Amino acid sequence: MTFDQAGQPDLSVVIPVYNGERILAATMARLTGYLTSGTSEIIIVENGSTDKTLEVARQHAVDTPHVTFHVLQSQKGMGNALRTGIEASSGRRVLLTADDLPFGTDDLDEDKKLDPKPHIVIGSKAHKDSNIQRSPLRGLTTFGFKTLRQVILASRVGDSQGTLIVDGDWLRSMVVRFDDPGFLFSTQVVYAAEKQGFTIVEVPVTLAPDDDPSETTIRIADVVKMFKGLLAMRRRRREFAAAPNTGTHAS
């Protein structure tokens, strides 16, 4: 893969934020303190918040010599926010993460160890060396979703809902195919990479205790929606398997 765009950032960090005024400033500061070499852009995408998330994002979006901030808005929904951020990104690689940085910078630390860089790196809760403290209900839900992906999509990836570090050119050329407005967006990205035969590496992470509350409500409607979403993905498998028109490939 070649990168010949003048001034192209090394990394784009896309962060969907919904009602995150309490934690967003700390997240932005932590990333700025971590990204102290090369060039990066942090893209905050507020999506339908009812608190002061947008105000906080704009107040703390202070550029540094290594980091440039962009504050955007999208329709409500994690998938909608991720799509908006990806479309606005320009980095060689793109990190899709959450507003609370659930794994801290473990995913980025592990990514630094990989050479050559795989097409997708997943901060994976399913990795054997990950440190994940989960409530029994959350663990059962995660296992159920993984089983459905294996059965319906024939997916071999342990965790499609972790953080993703993805080849930027490929992701931007494919983003029009990733249309789920919610949590299945990242699964679409991983499924497309699997169908196109790219290398996917899952790396160990530690889940911050406060980011996995024990009180979790799982509704039957959510399970049905998940099942239908995976079936719809399988029906589109040829579309996901087709290479993007740009002919971009990972190194």
C-alpha positions in Angstrom: 0.0 0.0 0.0 1.4 3.5 -0.8 0.7 6.7 1.0 1.6 9.7 -1.1 -0.8 12.4 0.3 1.1 15.4 1.5 0.6 15.9 5.2 -1.5 12.7 5.7 -1.7 11.9 9.4 -0.3 8.6 10.7 -3.5 8.0 12.7 -7.1 9.1 12.9 -8.9 8.4 16.1 -12.7 8.3 15.7 -14.7 8.7 18.9 -18.5 8.6 18.9 -19.9 10.4 22.0 -23.4 10.3 23.4 -24.1 12.1 26.6 -20.4 11.9 27.5 -19.9 15.3 29.1 -18.6 13.7 32.4 -15.8 11.7 30.8 -15.0 13.3 27.5 -12.5 15.9 28.6 -10.4 13.3 30.4 -10.5 11.1 27.3 -9.3 13.9 25.1 -6.5 14.8 27.5 -5.4 11.2 27.8 -5.1 10.7 24.1 -3.3 14.0 23.6 -0.8 13.0 26.3 -0.3 9.6 24.6 0.0 10.8 21.0 3.3 12.7 21.4 5.0 11.5 18.2 4.1 11.5 14.6 0.9 13.2 13.5 -2.6 12.2 14.5 -6.1 13.6 14.3 -8.8 13.0 16.9 -12.4 13.2 15.5 -15.1 13.6 18.1 -18.6 12.8 16.8 -21.4 13.9 19.0 -24.6 12.0 18.1 -27.9 13.2 19.6 -26.7 14.0 23.2 -29.0 15.8 25.5 -26.3 17.1 27.9 -23.3 19.4 27.3 -21.2 16.9 25.3 -20.8 19.2 22.3 -19.9 22.2 24.4 -17.2 20.1 26.3 -15.8 18.7 23.1 -15.4 22.2 21.5 -13.9 23.6 24.7 -11.2 21.0 25.0 -10.4 20.5 21.3 -7.0 22.2 21.6 -4.5 21.3 18.9 -1.0 20.3 19.7 2.1 19.9 17.5 1.2 16.2 17.1 -2.6 16.2 17.4 -5.3 18.0 15.5 -8.9 17.9 16.7 -12.2 17.9 14.8 -15.6 18.1 16.4 -18.5 16.9 14.3 -22.1 15.8 14.8 -24.2 13.0 13.4 -27.6 11.4 13.8 -28.1 9.4 17.0 -26.5 6.0 16.9 -22.9 4.6 17.3 -22.8 3.4 13.7 -24.0 6.8 12.4 -21.3 8.5 14.4 -18.5 6.1 13.3 -19.5 6.5 9.6 -19.4 10.3 9.9 -16.0 10.2 11.6 -14.6 7.7 9.0 -15.8 9.9 6.1 -14.0 12.9 7.7 -10.8 11.0 8.5 -7.6 11.1 6.5 -5.2 9.0 8.5 -3.1 6.1 7.2 -4.8 4.1 9.9 -8.0 4.7 11.8 -8.8 3.8 15.4 -12.4 3.2 16.1 -12.9 3.5 19.9 -15.3 4.7 22.5 -15.6 7.9 24.5 -14.5 6.2 27.8 -11.4 4.5 26.2 -12.6 1.1 27.7 -9.1 -0.5 27.2 -7.1 2.7 27.9 -4.3 2.7 25.4 -3.7 -1.1 25.5 -4.8 -1.5 21.9 -2.4 1.2 20.6 0.4 -0.2 22.8 -0.1 -3.7 21.3 -0.4 -2.3 17.8 3.1 -0.7 18.1 4.6 -4.2 18.5 3.2 -5.5 15.1 5.4 -5.2 12.1 4.3 -5.4 9.3 0.9 -3.9 10.3 -2.1 -6.2 9.7 -5.1 -4.9 7.9 -7.1 -4.8 11.1 -6.1 -4.9 14.7 -8.8 -5.7 17.3 -8.6 -4.8 20.9 -10.2 -8.1 21.8 -12.0 -9.1 24.9 -11.9 -12.7 23.6 -8.1 -12.8 23.5 -6.7 -15.4 26.0 -4.5 -12.9 27.6 -7.1 -10.2 28.0 -8.1 -9.2 31.5 -11.9 -8.9 31.5 -14.1 -8.7 34.6 -17.7 -9.2 33.4 -21.0 -9.8 35.1 -22.4 -13.2 34.4 -25.2 -11.7 32.2 -22.7 -9.6 30.1 -20.5 -12.7 29.7 -23.5 -14.8 28.5 -24.6 -12.0 26.1 -21.1 -11.8 24.6 -20.9 -15.6 24.2 -24.3 -15.7 22.6 -23.3 -13.0 20.1 -20.1 -14.7 19.2 -21.9 -18.0 18.7 -24.5 -16.3 16.4 -21.7 -14.7 14.4 -20.0 -18.1 14.0 -23.2 -19.8 12.9 -24.7 -17.1 10.7 -21.6 -15.5 9.3 -19.0 -18.3 9.7 -16.8 -15.7 11.4 -13.6 -16.8 13.0 -13.0 -13.6 14.8 -13.3 -13.9 18.6 -14.6 -10.3 19.3 -16.0 -8.0 16.6 -17.1 -5.5 19.2 -13.7 -4.5 20.4 -11.8 -1.4 19.4 -10.6 -1.5 15.8 -7.4 -0.1 14.2 -8.0 -0.3 10.4 -6.2 0.5 7.2 -7.5 4.0 6.5 -7.6 4.0 2.7 -9.6 0.7 2.7 -12.0 1.8 5.4 -12.8 5.0 3.7 -13.4 3.3 0.3 -15.7 0.7 2.0 -17.6 3.0 4.4 -20.6 3.4 2.1 -21.2 -0.4 2.5 -21.2 -0.1 6.3 -24.7 1.1 7.0 -25.8 -0.2 10.4 -26.7 2.8 12.5 -25.9 1.1 15.8 -23.6 -1.5 17.4 -23.4 -3.9 14.4 -21.3 -1.3 12.5 -18.0 -2.7 13.7 -19.1 -6.2 12.9 -19.8 -5.1 9.3 -16.2 -3.8 9.1 -14.7 -7.0 10.5 -17.0 -9.2 8.3 -15.9 -7.4 5.1 -12.3 -7.8 6.0 -12.8 -11.5 6.6 -14.6 -12.0 3.4 -11.9 -10.1 1.5 -9.2 -12.3 3.0 -7.3 -9.7 4.9 -5.2 -10.4 8.0 -7.0 -9.7 11.3 -5.0 -9.7 14.5 -6.7 -9.7 17.9 -4.6 -8.3 20.7 -5.0 -8.5 24.5 -6.5 -5.7 26.5 -7.6 -4.9 30.0 -11.1 -3.7 30.5 -11.5 -0.8 32.9 -13.7 -2.0 35.8 -16.0 1.1 35.7 -16.7 0.5 32.0 -18.5 -2.8 32.5 -21.4 -2.3 35.0 -22.9 -5.4 36.5 -26.4 -4.1 36.1 -27.3 -4.8 32.5 -30.7 -5.1 31.0 -31.0 -7.3 27.9 -34.3 -7.1 26.1 -35.8 -9.7 23.8 -36.2 -7.0 21.2 -32.4 -6.4 21.3 -31.7 -10.1 20.7 -34.1 -10.3 17.8 -32.6 -7.1 16.3 -29.1 -8.6 16.6 -30.3 -11.8 14.9 -32.0 -10.0 12.1 -28.9 -7.8 11.6 -26.6 -10.7 11.2 -28.9 -12.4 8.8 -29.0 -9.2 6.7 -25.2 -9.2 6.7 -25.0 -12.7 5.4 -27.4 -11.9 2.6 -25.0 -9.2 1.6 -21.9 -11.3 1.8 -21.0 -10.9 -1.9 -21.2 -7.1 -1.5 -18.9 -7.2 1.5 -16.6 -9.6 -0.2 -16.1 -7.4 -3.3 -13.0 -5.3 -3.2 -13.5 -1.5 -3.1 -13.4 0.3 -6.4 -10.1 2.0 -5.5 -8.3 -1.3 -5.4 -6.7 -0.4 -2.1 -4.9 -3.3 -0.3 -3.2 -3.7 3.0 0.6 -4.2 3.1 
